[in-house]
Amino acid sequence: MSEFSHRFVNTNGIRMHVAEAGEGYPVVMCHGFPETWYSWRHQMRALKSAGLRAIAPDLRGYGDTGGPEPIEAYTQREIVADAYIAMLATTLDRPAPVTDDVERILGRPAQSFERWVSEHTNLFTN
């Protein structure tokens, strides 16, 4: 059996690949350009060993995640919405988002989860 489990989540009009390891409080790690979930494998092992649940999706257009053809489908709003919906689909708890070079798009790691999403989407507006 693999040390990572893999599944697909339908999110925001795409089929997103998600790798997971461990159980406990969820930590969602979003890769940068031109990486995939696999760039987080070492951190995922460490988080699992620490009793946490590591979640690493392939973002829109990367790895095994689908990607629409038009460049307009890769806006900041779409990428954040993808990640947010994937987080909801993979956990009931509010995860801690972690980013590397995409943090200008997805937010700063120290931000609250709601602030991270609300700054970049209209998902929390009425």
Backbone atoms as SQL, in Angstrom:
CREATE TABLE atoms (id INTEGER PRIMARY KEY, chain TEXT, resi INTEGER, resn TEXT, atom TEXT, x REAL, y REAL, z REAL);
INSERT INTO atoms VALUES
  (1, 'A', 1, 'MET', 'N', 0.834, -1.184, 0.000),
  (2, 'A', 1, 'MET', 'CA', 0.000, 0.000, 0.000),
  (3, 'A', 1, 'MET', 'C', 0.880, 1.248, 0.000),
  (4, 'A', 2, 'SER', 'N', 0.508, 2.232, -0.781),
  (5, 'A', 2, 'SER', 'CA', 1.262, 3.476, -0.890),
  (6, 'A', 2, 'SER', 'C', 1.179, 4.275, 0.407),
  (7, 'A', 3, 'GLU', 'N', 2.208, 5.050, 0.689),
  (8, 'A', 3, 'GLU', 'CA', 2.175, 5.898, 1.887),
  (9, 'A', 3, 'GLU', 'C', 1.249, 7.095, 1.705),
  (10, 'A', 4, 'PHE', 'N', 0.815, 7.339, 0.476),
  (11, 'A', 4, 'PHE', 'CA', -0.110, 8.424, 0.180),
  (12, 'A', 4, 'PHE', 'C', -1.374, 7.844, -0.439),
  (13, 'A', 5, 'SER', 'N', -2.512, 8.390, -0.066),
  (14, 'A', 5, 'SER', 'CA', -3.745, 8.000, -0.749),
  (15, 'A', 5, 'SER', 'C', -4.048, 9.068, -1.793),
  (16, 'A', 6, 'HIS', 'N', -4.704, 8.655, -2.855),
  (17, 'A', 6, 'HIS', 'CA', -5.015, 9.563, -3.958),
  (18, 'A', 6, 'HIS', 'C', -6.492, 9.465, -4.280),
  (19, 'A', 7, 'ARG', 'N', -7.071, 10.608, -4.577),
  (20, 'A', 7, 'ARG', 'CA', -8.468, 10.626, -5.021),
  (21, 'A', 7, 'ARG', 'C', -8.694, 11.855, -5.880),
  (22, 'A', 8, 'PHE', 'N', -9.891, 11.907, -6.453),
  (23, 'A', 8, 'PHE', 'CA', -10.266, 13.040, -7.286),
  (24, 'A', 8, 'PHE', 'C', -11.484, 13.724, -6.694),
  (25, 'A', 9, 'VAL', 'N', -11.497, 15.046, -6.783),
  (26, 'A', 9, 'VAL', 'CA', -12.586, 15.863, -6.280),
  (27, 'A', 9, 'VAL', 'C', -13.084, 16.722, -7.439),
  (28, 'A', 10, 'ASN', 'N', -14.391, 16.728, -7.662),
  (29, 'A', 10, 'ASN', 'CA', -14.962, 17.629, -8.665),
  (30, 'A', 10, 'ASN', 'C', -15.140, 18.991, -8.012),
  (31, 'A', 11, 'THR', 'N', -14.446, 19.977, -8.545),
  (32, 'A', 11, 'THR', 'CA', -14.433, 21.305, -7.948),
  (33, 'A', 11, 'THR', 'C', -14.411, 22.385, -9.009),
  (34, 'A', 12, 'ASN', 'N', -15.327, 23.317, -8.920),
  (35, 'A', 12, 'ASN', 'CA', -15.283, 24.510, -9.761),
  (36, 'A', 12, 'ASN', 'C', -15.154, 24.184, -11.253),
  (37, 'A', 13, 'GLY', 'N', -15.826, 23.143, -11.692),
  (38, 'A', 13, 'GLY', 'CA', -15.815, 22.789, -13.105),
  (39, 'A', 13, 'GLY', 'C', -14.633, 21.963, -13.573),
  (40, 'A', 14, 'ILE', 'N', -13.770, 21.521, -12.665),
  (41, 'A', 14, 'ILE', 'CA', -12.634, 20.676, -13.044),
  (42, 'A', 14, 'ILE', 'C', -12.593, 19.444, -12.149),
  (43, 'A', 15, 'ARG', 'N', -11.818, 18.462, -12.558),
  (44, 'A', 15, 'ARG', 'CA', -11.579, 17.250, -11.760),
  (45, 'A', 15, 'ARG', 'C', -10.186, 17.377, -11.167),
  (46, 'A', 16, 'MET', 'N', -10.127, 17.565, -9.837),
  (47, 'A', 16, 'MET', 'CA', -8.866, 17.843, -9.159),
  (48, 'A', 16, 'MET', 'C', -8.309, 16.600, -8.467),
  (49, 'A', 17, 'HIS', 'N', -7.051, 16.319, -8.727),
  (50, 'A', 17, 'HIS', 'CA', -6.344, 15.230, -8.072),
  (51, 'A', 17, 'HIS', 'C', -5.847, 15.723, -6.714),
  (52, 'A', 18, 'VAL', 'N', -6.041, 14.894, -5.678),
  (53, 'A', 18, 'VAL', 'CA', -5.621, 15.243, -4.320),
  (54, 'A', 18, 'VAL', 'C', -4.864, 14.060, -3.716),
  (55, 'A', 19, 'ALA', 'N', -3.692, 14.341, -3.165),
  (56, 'A', 19, 'ALA', 'CA', -2.913, 13.336, -2.434),
  (57, 'A', 19, 'ALA', 'C', -3.050, 13.642, -0.945),
  (58, 'A', 20, 'GLU', 'N', -3.144, 12.571, -0.122),
  (59, 'A', 20, 'GLU', 'CA', -3.319, 12.753, 1.318),
  (60, 'A', 20, 'GLU', 'C', -2.456, 11.761, 2.082),
  (61, 'A', 21, 'ALA', 'N', -2.101, 12.150, 3.298),
  (62, 'A', 21, 'ALA', 'CA', -1.368, 11.265, 4.201),
  (63, 'A', 21, 'ALA', 'C', -1.701, 11.650, 5.629),
  (64, 'A', 22, 'GLY', 'N', -1.927, 10.648, 6.473),
  (65, 'A', 22, 'GLY', 'CA', -2.136, 10.886, 7.882),
  (66, 'A', 22, 'GLY', 'C', -3.574, 11.181, 8.273),
  (67, 'A', 23, 'GLU', 'N', -3.738, 11.390, 9.572),
  (68, 'A', 23, 'GLU', 'CA', -5.038, 11.717, 10.153),
  (69, 'A', 23, 'GLU', 'C', -4.812, 12.836, 11.158),
  (70, 'A', 24, 'GLY', 'N', -5.858, 13.539, 11.503),
  (71, 'A', 24, 'GLY', 'CA', -5.730, 14.624, 12.471),
  (72, 'A', 24, 'GLY', 'C', -6.074, 15.943, 11.835),
  (73, 'A', 25, 'TYR', 'N', -5.589, 17.034, 12.446),
  (74, 'A', 25, 'TYR', 'CA', -5.897, 18.371, 11.948),
  (75, 'A', 25, 'TYR', 'C', -5.357, 18.514, 10.526),
  (76, 'A', 26, 'PRO', 'N', -6.191, 19.010, 9.594),
  (77, 'A', 26, 'PRO', 'CA', -5.777, 19.079, 8.193),
  (78, 'A', 26, 'PRO', 'C', -4.864, 20.262, 7.882),
  (79, 'A', 27, 'VAL', 'N', -3.841, 19.982, 7.096),
  (80, 'A', 27, 'VAL', 'CA', -2.944, 21.000, 6.572),
  (81, 'A', 27, 'VAL', 'C', -2.957, 20.834, 5.053),
  (82, 'A', 28, 'VAL', 'N', -3.412, 21.863, 4.338),
  (83, 'A', 28, 'VAL', 'CA', -3.497, 21.799, 2.881),
  (84, 'A', 28, 'VAL', 'C', -2.318, 22.560, 2.289),
  (85, 'A', 29, 'MET', 'N', -1.554, 21.870, 1.447),
  (86, 'A', 29, 'MET', 'CA', -0.361, 22.445, 0.849),
  (87, 'A', 29, 'MET', 'C', -0.568, 22.647, -0.646),
  (88, 'A', 30, 'CYS', 'N', -0.406, 23.888, -1.094),
  (89, 'A', 30, 'CYS', 'CA', -0.611, 24.237, -2.503),
  (90, 'A', 30, 'CYS', 'C', 0.739, 24.507, -3.155),
  (91, 'A', 31, 'HIS', 'N', 1.028, 23.764, -4.192),
  (92, 'A', 31, 'HIS', 'CA', 2.317, 23.858, -4.881),
  (93, 'A', 31, 'HIS', 'C', 2.416, 25.106, -5.749),
  (94, 'A', 32, 'GLY', 'N', 3.619, 25.365, -6.200),
  (95, 'A', 32, 'GLY', 'CA', 3.872, 26.495, -7.094),
  (96, 'A', 32, 'GLY', 'C', 4.159, 26.038, -8.509),
  (97, 'A', 33, 'PHE', 'N', 4.606, 26.955, -9.321),
  (98, 'A', 33, 'PHE', 'CA', 4.913, 26.695, -10.726),
  (99, 'A', 33, 'PHE', 'C', 6.340, 26.184, -10.826),
  (100, 'A', 34, 'PRO', 'N', 6.579, 25.193, -11.604),
  (101, 'A', 34, 'PRO', 'CA', 5.707, 24.277, -12.352),
  (102, 'A', 34, 'PRO', 'C', 5.612, 22.922, -11.657),
  (103, 'A', 35, 'GLU', 'N', 5.229, 22.905, -10.409),
  (104, 'A', 35, 'GLU', 'CA', 5.260, 21.696, -9.601),
  (105, 'A', 35, 'GLU', 'C', 3.921, 20.971, -9.558),
  (106, 'A', 36, 'THR', 'N', 3.878, 19.896, -8.772),
  (107, 'A', 36, 'THR', 'CA', 2.655, 19.137, -8.507),
  (108, 'A', 36, 'THR', 'C', 2.626, 18.822, -7.013),
  (109, 'A', 37, 'TRP', 'N', 1.628, 18.050, -6.595),
  (110, 'A', 37, 'TRP', 'CA', 1.529, 17.643, -5.189),
  (111, 'A', 37, 'TRP', 'C', 2.822, 17.010, -4.705),
  (112, 'A', 38, 'TYR', 'N', 3.520, 16.339, -5.598),
  (113, 'A', 38, 'TYR', 'CA', 4.701, 15.549, -5.252),
  (114, 'A', 38, 'TYR', 'C', 5.813, 16.397, -4.626),
  (115, 'A', 39, 'SER', 'N', 5.823, 17.689, -4.916),
  (116, 'A', 39, 'SER', 'CA', 6.851, 18.560, -4.335),
  (117, 'A', 39, 'SER', 'C', 6.705, 18.685, -2.819),
  (118, 'A', 40, 'TRP', 'N', 5.541, 18.302, -2.283),
  (119, 'A', 40, 'TRP', 'CA', 5.287, 18.365, -0.848),
  (120, 'A', 40, 'TRP', 'C', 5.481, 17.012, -0.152),
  (121, 'A', 41, 'ARG', 'N', 5.947, 15.978, -0.836),
  (122, 'A', 41, 'ARG', 'CA', 5.983, 14.622, -0.278),
  (123, 'A', 41, 'ARG', 'C', 6.769, 14.521, 1.029),
  (124, 'A', 42, 'HIS', 'N', 7.886, 15.229, 1.119),
  (125, 'A', 42, 'HIS', 'CA', 8.689, 15.151, 2.348),
  (126, 'A', 42, 'HIS', 'C', 7.957, 15.812, 3.520),
  (127, 'A', 43, 'GLN', 'N', 7.348, 16.962, 3.267),
  (128, 'A', 43, 'GLN', 'CA', 6.585, 17.637, 4.315),
  (129, 'A', 43, 'GLN', 'C', 5.361, 16.825, 4.711),
  (130, 'A', 44, 'MET', 'N', 4.755, 16.138, 3.736),
  (131, 'A', 44, 'MET', 'CA', 3.589, 15.304, 4.026),
  (132, 'A', 44, 'MET', 'C', 3.968, 14.172, 4.974),
  (133, 'A', 45, 'ARG', 'N', 5.112, 13.568, 4.739),
  (134, 'A', 45, 'ARG', 'CA', 5.579, 12.492, 5.640),
  (135, 'A', 45, 'ARG', 'C', 5.789, 13.033, 7.057),
  (136, 'A', 46, 'ALA', 'N', 6.412, 14.199, 7.158),
  (137, 'A', 46, 'ALA', 'CA', 6.681, 14.788, 8.475),
  (138, 'A', 46, 'ALA', 'C', 5.376, 15.160, 9.184),
  (139, 'A', 47, 'LEU', 'N', 4.422, 15.729, 8.461),
  (140, 'A', 47, 'LEU', 'CA', 3.144, 16.094, 9.061),
  (141, 'A', 47, 'LEU', 'C', 2.385, 14.854, 9.525),
  (142, 'A', 48, 'LYS', 'N', 2.433, 13.810, 8.715),
  (143, 'A', 48, 'LYS', 'CA', 1.790, 12.552, 9.106),
  (144, 'A', 48, 'LYS', 'C', 2.432, 12.009, 10.387),
  (145, 'A', 49, 'SER', 'N', 3.750, 12.033, 10.446),
  (146, 'A', 49, 'SER', 'CA', 4.457, 11.557, 11.640),
  (147, 'A', 49, 'SER', 'C', 4.118, 12.385, 12.881),
  (148, 'A', 50, 'ALA', 'N', 3.766, 13.650, 12.658),
  (149, 'A', 50, 'ALA', 'CA', 3.416, 14.546, 13.764),
  (150, 'A', 50, 'ALA', 'C', 1.947, 14.418, 14.161),
  (151, 'A', 51, 'GLY', 'N', 1.222, 13.504, 13.502),
  (152, 'A', 51, 'GLY', 'CA', -0.177, 13.297, 13.852),
  (153, 'A', 51, 'GLY', 'C', -1.142, 14.218, 13.140),
  (154, 'A', 52, 'LEU', 'N', -0.716, 14.816, 12.029),
  (155, 'A', 52, 'LEU', 'CA', -1.566, 15.704, 11.259),
  (156, 'A', 52, 'LEU', 'C', -1.997, 15.041, 9.953),
  (157, 'A', 53, 'ARG', 'N', -2.964, 15.630, 9.307),
  (158, 'A', 53, 'ARG', 'CA', -3.443, 15.147, 8.013),
  (159, 'A', 53, 'ARG', 'C', -2.934, 16.084, 6.929),
  (160, 'A', 54, 'ALA', 'N', -2.048, 15.608, 6.084),
  (161, 'A', 54, 'ALA', 'CA', -1.467, 16.396, 5.006),
  (162, 'A', 54, 'ALA', 'C', -2.284, 16.186, 3.734),
  (163, 'A', 55, 'ILE', 'N', -2.684, 17.281, 3.116),
  (164, 'A', 55, 'ILE', 'CA', -3.489, 17.255, 1.899),
  (165, 'A', 55, 'ILE', 'C', -2.776, 18.111, 0.859),
  (166, 'A', 56, 'ALA', 'N', -2.480, 17.543, -0.302),
  (167, 'A', 56, 'ALA', 'CA', -1.770, 18.287, -1.345),
  (168, 'A', 56, 'ALA', 'C', -2.447, 18.055, -2.695),
  (169, 'A', 57, 'PRO', 'N', -3.203, 19.035, -3.173),
  (170, 'A', 57, 'PRO', 'CA', -3.834, 18.887, -4.481),
  (171, 'A', 57, 'PRO', 'C', -2.878, 19.269, -5.614),
  (172, 'A', 58, 'ASP', 'N', -3.147, 18.731, -6.788),
  (173, 'A', 58, 'ASP', 'CA', -2.544, 19.268, -8.008),
  (174, 'A', 58, 'ASP', 'C', -3.457, 20.416, -8.416),
  (175, 'A', 59, 'LEU', 'N', -2.915, 21.617, -8.498),
  (176, 'A', 59, 'LEU', 'CA', -3.736, 22.772, -8.842),
  (177, 'A', 59, 'LEU', 'C', -4.162, 22.751, -10.306),
  (178, 'A', 60, 'ARG', 'N', -5.100, 23.582, -10.643),
  (179, 'A', 60, 'ARG', 'CA', -5.687, 23.689, -11.981),
  (180, 'A', 60, 'ARG', 'C', -4.626, 23.633, -13.078),
  (181, 'A', 61, 'GLY', 'N', -4.769, 22.619, -13.951),
  (182, 'A', 61, 'GLY', 'CA', -3.878, 22.492, -15.091),
  (183, 'A', 61, 'GLY', 'C', -2.557, 21.783, -14.822),
  (184, 'A', 62, 'TYR', 'N', -2.329, 21.331, -13.602),
  (185, 'A', 62, 'TYR', 'CA', -1.077, 20.662, -13.240),
  (186, 'A', 62, 'TYR', 'C', -1.315, 19.197, -12.935),
  (187, 'A', 63, 'GLY', 'N', -0.299, 18.370, -13.154),
  (188, 'A', 63, 'GLY', 'CA', -0.354, 16.956, -12.795),
  (189, 'A', 63, 'GLY', 'C', -1.581, 16.266, -13.343),
  (190, 'A', 64, 'ASP', 'N', -2.313, 15.591, -12.454),
  (191, 'A', 64, 'ASP', 'CA', -3.494, 14.846, -12.867),
  (192, 'A', 64, 'ASP', 'C', -4.787, 15.634, -12.735),
  (193, 'A', 65, 'THR', 'N', -4.692, 16.930, -12.490),
  (194, 'A', 65, 'THR', 'CA', -5.879, 17.785, -12.405),
  (195, 'A', 65, 'THR', 'C', -6.179, 18.376, -13.773),
  (196, 'A', 66, 'GLY', 'N', -7.453, 18.383, -14.106),
  (197, 'A', 66, 'GLY', 'CA', -7.870, 18.935, -15.388),
  (198, 'A', 66, 'GLY', 'C', -7.608, 20.426, -15.479),
  (199, 'A', 67, 'GLY', 'N', -7.546, 20.878, -16.708),
  (200, 'A', 67, 'GLY', 'CA', -7.343, 22.306, -16.939),
  (201, 'A', 67, 'GLY', 'C', -8.024, 22.748, -18.207),
  (202, 'A', 68, 'PRO', 'N', -8.896, 23.729, -18.101),
  (203, 'A', 68, 'PRO', 'CA', -9.561, 24.255, -19.296),
  (204, 'A', 68, 'PRO', 'C', -8.548, 24.872, -20.258),
  (205, 'A', 69, 'GLU', 'N', -8.910, 24.939, -21.508),
  (206, 'A', 69, 'GLU', 'CA', -8.018, 25.491, -22.531),
  (207, 'A', 69, 'GLU', 'C', -7.839, 27.009, -22.459),
  (208, 'A', 70, 'PRO', 'N', -8.897, 27.800, -22.334),
  (209, 'A', 70, 'PRO', 'CA', -8.693, 29.250, -22.428),
  (210, 'A', 70, 'PRO', 'C', -7.876, 29.803, -21.260),
  (211, 'A', 71, 'ILE', 'N', -6.979, 30.711, -21.564),
  (212, 'A', 71, 'ILE', 'CA', -6.133, 31.321, -20.542),
  (213, 'A', 71, 'ILE', 'C', -6.971, 32.061, -19.507),
  (214, 'A', 72, 'GLU', 'N', -8.142, 32.516, -19.901),
  (215, 'A', 72, 'GLU', 'CA', -9.034, 33.232, -18.982),
  (216, 'A', 72, 'GLU', 'C', -9.528, 32.345, -17.840),
  (217, 'A', 73, 'ALA', 'N', -9.387, 31.043, -17.982),
  (218, 'A', 73, 'ALA', 'CA', -9.824, 30.105, -16.941),
  (219, 'A', 73, 'ALA', 'C', -8.797, 29.963, -15.819),
  (220, 'A', 74, 'TYR', 'N', -7.707, 30.713, -15.891),
  (221, 'A', 74, 'TYR', 'CA', -6.639, 30.604, -14.892),
  (222, 'A', 74, 'TYR', 'C', -6.472, 31.897, -14.100),
  (223, 'A', 75, 'THR', 'N', -7.576, 32.526, -13.770),
  (224, 'A', 75, 'THR', 'CA', -7.511, 33.757, -12.984),
  (225, 'A', 75, 'THR', 'C', -7.278, 33.428, -11.514),
  (226, 'A', 76, 'GLN', 'N', -6.882, 34.445, -10.774),
  (227, 'A', 76, 'GLN', 'CA', -6.689, 34.303, -9.333),
  (228, 'A', 76, 'GLN', 'C', -7.967, 33.787, -8.688),
  (229, 'A', 77, 'ARG', 'N', -9.095, 34.316, -9.094),
  (230, 'A', 77, 'ARG', 'CA', -10.386, 33.904, -8.527),
  (231, 'A', 77, 'ARG', 'C', -10.643, 32.418, -8.763),
  (232, 'A', 78, 'GLU', 'N', -10.372, 31.902, -9.937),
  (233, 'A', 78, 'GLU', 'CA', -10.617, 30.492, -10.247),
  (234, 'A', 78, 'GLU', 'C', -9.683, 29.578, -9.467),
  (235, 'A', 79, 'ILE', 'N', -8.422, 29.950, -9.368),
  (236, 'A', 79, 'ILE', 'CA', -7.453, 29.114, -8.670),
  (237, 'A', 79, 'ILE', 'C', -7.780, 29.038, -7.181),
  (238, 'A', 80, 'VAL', 'N', -8.131, 30.170, -6.573),
  (239, 'A', 80, 'VAL', 'CA', -8.494, 30.174, -5.162),
  (240, 'A', 80, 'VAL', 'C', -9.785, 29.398, -4.935),
  (241, 'A', 81, 'ALA', 'N', -10.763, 29.580, -5.818),
  (242, 'A', 81, 'ALA', 'CA', -12.027, 28.836, -5.691),
  (243, 'A', 81, 'ALA', 'C', -11.784, 27.336, -5.799),
  (244, 'A', 82, 'ASP', 'N', -10.934, 26.912, -6.716),
  (245, 'A', 82, 'ASP', 'CA', -10.583, 25.485, -6.833),
  (246, 'A', 82, 'ASP', 'C', -10.052, 24.956, -5.512),
  (247, 'A', 83, 'ALA', 'N', -9.069, 25.656, -4.959),
  (248, 'A', 83, 'ALA', 'CA', -8.421, 25.204, -3.727),
  (249, 'A', 83, 'ALA', 'C', -9.414, 25.196, -2.569),
  (250, 'A', 84, 'TYR', 'N', -10.232, 26.218, -2.467),
  (251, 'A', 84, 'TYR', 'CA', -11.209, 26.306, -1.382),
  (252, 'A', 84, 'TYR', 'C', -12.220, 25.164, -1.450),
  (253, 'A', 85, 'ILE', 'N', -12.770, 24.916, -2.613),
  (254, 'A', 85, 'ILE', 'CA', -13.775, 23.858, -2.762),
  (255, 'A', 85, 'ILE', 'C', -13.138, 22.490, -2.520),
  (256, 'A', 86, 'ALA', 'N', -11.905, 22.313, -2.962),
  (257, 'A', 86, 'ALA', 'CA', -11.200, 21.050, -2.694),
  (258, 'A', 86, 'ALA', 'C', -10.992, 20.862, -1.199),
  (259, 'A', 87, 'MET', 'N', -10.683, 21.941, -0.484),
  (260, 'A', 87, 'MET', 'CA', -10.510, 21.847, 0.964),
  (261, 'A', 87, 'MET', 'C', -11.813, 21.427, 1.636),
  (262, 'A', 88, 'LEU', 'N', -12.916, 22.007, 1.206),
  (263, 'A', 88, 'LEU', 'CA', -14.208, 21.633, 1.770),
  (264, 'A', 88, 'LEU', 'C', -14.524, 20.168, 1.490),
  (265, 'A', 89, 'ALA', 'N', -14.156, 19.705, 0.303),
  (266, 'A', 89, 'ALA', 'CA', -14.464, 18.329, -0.086),
  (267, 'A', 89, 'ALA', 'C', -13.597, 17.311, 0.654),
  (268, 'A', 90, 'THR', 'N', -12.425, 17.720, 1.117),
  (269, 'A', 90, 'THR', 'CA', -11.511, 16.767, 1.745),
  (270, 'A', 90, 'THR', 'C', -11.507, 16.828, 3.266),
  (271, 'A', 91, 'THR', 'N', -12.179, 17.805, 3.850),
  (272, 'A', 91, 'THR', 'CA', -12.142, 17.937, 5.310),
  (273, 'A', 91, 'THR', 'C', -13.359, 18.668, 5.839),
  (274, 'A', 92, 'LEU', 'N', -13.741, 18.342, 7.061),
  (275, 'A', 92, 'LEU', 'CA', -14.810, 19.063, 7.734),
  (276, 'A', 92, 'LEU', 'C', -14.249, 20.157, 8.636),
  (277, 'A', 93, 'ASP', 'N', -12.979, 20.044, 8.993),
  (278, 'A', 93, 'ASP', 'CA', -12.322, 21.059, 9.808),
  (279, 'A', 93, 'ASP', 'C', -11.789, 22.175, 8.929),
  (280, 'A', 94, 'ARG', 'N', -11.517, 23.311, 9.521),
  (281, 'A', 94, 'ARG', 'CA', -10.888, 24.398, 8.781),
  (282, 'A', 94, 'ARG', 'C', -9.396, 24.093, 8.686),
  (283, 'A', 95, 'PRO', 'N', -8.914, 23.851, 7.490),
  (284, 'A', 95, 'PRO', 'CA', -7.501, 23.485, 7.351),
  (285, 'A', 95, 'PRO', 'C', -6.596, 24.701, 7.443),
  (286, 'A', 96, 'ALA', 'N', -5.343, 24.433, 7.700),
  (287, 'A', 96, 'ALA', 'CA', -4.319, 25.464, 7.647),
  (288, 'A', 96, 'ALA', 'C', -3.740, 25.460, 6.240),
  (289, 'A', 97, 'PRO', 'N', -3.948, 26.535, 5.456),
  (290, 'A', 97, 'PRO', 'CA', -3.367, 26.563, 4.106),
  (291, 'A', 97, 'PRO', 'C', -1.878, 26.888, 4.163),
  (292, 'A', 98, 'VAL', 'N', -1.089, 26.178, 3.363),
  (293, 'A', 98, 'VAL', 'CA', 0.347, 26.411, 3.259),
  (294, 'A', 98, 'VAL', 'C', 0.664, 26.541, 1.775),
  (295, 'A', 99, 'THR', 'N', 1.438, 27.569, 1.408),
  (296, 'A', 99, 'THR', 'CA', 1.785, 27.781, 0.003),
  (297, 'A', 99, 'THR', 'C', 3.282, 27.998, -0.118),
  (298, 'A', 100, 'ASP', 'N', 3.766, 27.900, -1.359),
  (299, 'A', 100, 'ASP', 'CA', 5.149, 28.302, -1.581),
  (300, 'A', 100, 'ASP', 'C', 5.140, 29.490, -2.525),
  (301, 'A', 101, 'ASP', 'N', 5.554, 29.356, -3.767),
  (302, 'A', 101, 'ASP', 'CA', 5.623, 30.542, -4.613),
  (303, 'A', 101, 'ASP', 'C', 4.282, 30.995, -5.187),
  (304, 'A', 102, 'VAL', 'N', 3.200, 30.294, -4.886),
  (305, 'A', 102, 'VAL', 'CA', 1.883, 30.772, -5.331),
  (306, 'A', 102, 'VAL', 'C', 1.195, 31.579, -4.242),
  (307, 'A', 103, 'GLU', 'N', 1.916, 31.914, -3.163),
  (308, 'A', 103, 'GLU', 'CA', 1.249, 32.610, -2.071),
  (309, 'A', 103, 'GLU', 'C', 0.731, 33.979, -2.471),
  (310, 'A', 104, 'ARG', 'N', 1.290, 34.592, -3.493),
  (311, 'A', 104, 'ARG', 'CA', 0.733, 35.861, -3.962),
  (312, 'A', 104, 'ARG', 'C', -0.650, 35.652, -4.551),
  (313, 'A', 105, 'ILE', 'N', -0.928, 34.463, -5.046),
  (314, 'A', 105, 'ILE', 'CA', -2.240, 34.152, -5.605),
  (315, 'A', 105, 'ILE', 'C', -3.155, 33.598, -4.531),
  (316, 'A', 106, 'LEU', 'N', -2.680, 32.638, -3.765),
  (317, 'A', 106, 'LEU', 'CA', -3.538, 31.929, -2.822),
  (318, 'A', 106, 'LEU', 'C', -3.605, 32.573, -1.441),
  (319, 'A', 107, 'GLY', 'N', -2.701, 33.438, -1.097),
  (320, 'A', 107, 'GLY', 'CA', -2.757, 34.092, 0.199),
  (321, 'A', 107, 'GLY', 'C', -1.526, 33.804, 1.028),
  (322, 'A', 108, 'ARG', 'N', -1.414, 34.496, 2.132),
  (323, 'A', 108, 'ARG', 'CA', -0.285, 34.306, 3.030),
  (324, 'A', 108, 'ARG', 'C', -0.629, 33.235, 4.052),
  (325, 'A', 109, 'PRO', 'N', 0.310, 32.348, 4.376),
  (326, 'A', 109, 'PRO', 'CA', 0.011, 31.247, 5.296),
  (327, 'A', 109, 'PRO', 'C', -0.516, 31.671, 6.659),
  (328, 'A', 110, 'ALA', 'N', -0.150, 32.838, 7.143),
  (329, 'A', 110, 'ALA', 'CA', -0.570, 33.247, 8.477),
  (330, 'A', 110, 'ALA', 'C', -2.019, 33.749, 8.530),
  (331, 'A', 111, 'GLN', 'N', -2.636, 33.957, 7.391),
  (332, 'A', 111, 'GLN', 'CA', -3.998, 34.467, 7.378),
  (333, 'A', 111, 'GLN', 'C', -4.988, 33.422, 7.862),
  (334, 'A', 112, 'SER', 'N', -6.113, 33.895, 8.385),
  (335, 'A', 112, 'SER', 'CA', -7.179, 32.967, 8.735),
  (336, 'A', 112, 'SER', 'C', -7.754, 32.378, 7.454),
  (337, 'A', 113, 'PHE', 'N', -8.342, 31.210, 7.587),
  (338, 'A', 113, 'PHE', 'CA', -8.902, 30.525, 6.430),
  (339, 'A', 113, 'PHE', 'C', -9.963, 31.374, 5.727),
  (340, 'A', 114, 'GLU', 'N', -10.893, 31.956, 6.492),
  (341, 'A', 114, 'GLU', 'CA', -11.954, 32.757, 5.888),
  (342, 'A', 114, 'GLU', 'C', -11.390, 33.990, 5.191),
  (343, 'A', 115, 'ARG', 'N', -10.430, 34.634, 5.826),
  (344, 'A', 115, 'ARG', 'CA', -9.830, 35.822, 5.210),
  (345, 'A', 115, 'ARG', 'C', -9.100, 35.458, 3.923),
  (346, 'A', 116, 'TRP', 'N', -8.392, 34.349, 3.953),
  (347, 'A', 116, 'TRP', 'CA', -7.653, 33.869, 2.792),
  (348, 'A', 116, 'TRP', 'C', -8.570, 33.724, 1.584),
  (349, 'A', 117, 'VAL', 'N', -9.740, 33.137, 1.812),
  (350, 'A', 117, 'VAL', 'CA', -10.684, 32.931, 0.720),
  (351, 'A', 117, 'VAL', 'C', -11.418, 34.218, 0.375),
  (352, 'A', 118, 'SER', 'N', -11.878, 34.954, 1.376),
  (353, 'A', 118, 'SER', 'CA', -12.699, 36.132, 1.107),
  (354, 'A', 118, 'SER', 'C', -11.934, 37.245, 0.403),
  (355, 'A', 119, 'GLU', 'N', -10.641, 37.311, 0.579),
  (356, 'A', 119, 'GLU', 'CA', -9.846, 38.336, -0.108),
  (357, 'A', 119, 'GLU', 'C', -9.765, 38.063, -1.609),
  (358, 'A', 120, 'HIS', 'N', -9.968, 36.818, -2.010),
  (359, 'A', 120, 'HIS', 'CA', -9.733, 36.454, -3.404),
  (360, 'A', 120, 'HIS', 'C', -10.954, 35.935, -4.155),
  (361, 'A', 121, 'THR', 'N', -12.059, 35.741, -3.467),
  (362, 'A', 121, 'THR', 'CA', -13.271, 35.233, -4.130),
  (363, 'A', 121, 'THR', 'C', -14.484, 35.935, -3.551),
  (364, 'A', 122, 'ASN', 'N', -15.623, 35.638, -4.106),
  (365, 'A', 122, 'ASN', 'CA', -16.874, 36.147, -3.546),
  (366, 'A', 122, 'ASN', 'C', -17.647, 35.025, -2.860),
  (367, 'A', 123, 'LEU', 'N', -16.972, 33.981, -2.413),
  (368, 'A', 123, 'LEU', 'CA', -17.636, 32.816, -1.835),
  (369, 'A', 123, 'LEU', 'C', -18.276, 33.109, -0.486),
  (370, 'A', 124, 'PHE', 'N', -17.818, 34.159, 0.225),
  (371, 'A', 124, 'PHE', 'CA', -18.401, 34.477, 1.530),
  (372, 'A', 124, 'PHE', 'C', -19.312, 35.700, 1.478),
  (373, 'A', 125, 'THR', 'N', -19.644, 36.181, 0.314),
  (374, 'A', 125, 'THR', 'CA', -20.531, 37.339, 0.226),
  (375, 'A', 125, 'THR', 'C', -21.954, 36.877, -0.019),
  (376, 'A', 126, 'ASN', 'N', -22.906, 37.693, 0.386),
  (377, 'A', 126, 'ASN', 'CA', -24.325, 37.346, 0.198),
  (378, 'A', 126, 'ASN', 'C', -24.838, 37.840, -1.135);
